[in-house]
Amino acid sequence: MTGKTHILGGITASLAFAQITNYEPVLLLGAGVIGSVIPDICHGSSKIGRALPVLSKLINGLFGHRTFTHSLLFLGLFAVLLNNFMPVEAISAGLLVGMASHIVLDMATKRGVKLFFPFKWNIRFPVTATTGGTSEYLVFALLSLLSVYFGYGVFIPL
C-alpha cells in the first residue's frame, strides 16, 4: 500500500477505536496517523524512511523490508516501550492502533508480511490488492467512507 492509504488506514482505525474508548479523540487520531507510517521505517523511500534516513538504512540493513517492523514482535516491543516511557495513554493507544492498521493493510498485498518474525512465513489475505493499482484505489475509497462514518460518530455524537 502507498503512504496515503496507510495514513488513511491509521485515521480510520483511530476513529473506530475512539468510538469504543474514552481516550481524547484528537490525541488518538494524531498518534494514529504517526503510528500508521512507523512500520515502514525499514523502507528508505517511505515517508518516515525519508524523514529518518540513517535509522531507516540501519533497520533495513538488519532486517529488510516487511519483516521485523511488520511483525507482532515489533508491535509488542513498541507497546512495552510506550508503557514504560509514554505518560499519555491516548498517544500510546493511537500509535499502536496506527501501527496495527499498517500491518493489516500490508497483509492485503501480494507480498504480505512476516507477521510472526523471526519465522519466515509470509502472511497475507486470500484476496490481495496491488500497490498503486485499481484495487488499492478501492481500498482507499472504502477507508474514506469508513473515516467519515466513524468520524461522525466521534466528533458529532447523537
Buried (B, 14 or more C-beta within 10 A) or exposed (E): BBBEBBBBBBBBBBBBBBEEEEBBBBBBBBBBBBBBBBBBBBBBEBBBBEEBEEEBEEBBEEBEBBBBBBBBBBBEEBBEEBEEEBEEBBBBBBBBBBBBBBBBBBBBBEEBBBBEBEEEEBBBEEEBBEBEEEBBBEBBEEBEEBBEBBBEBBEEEE
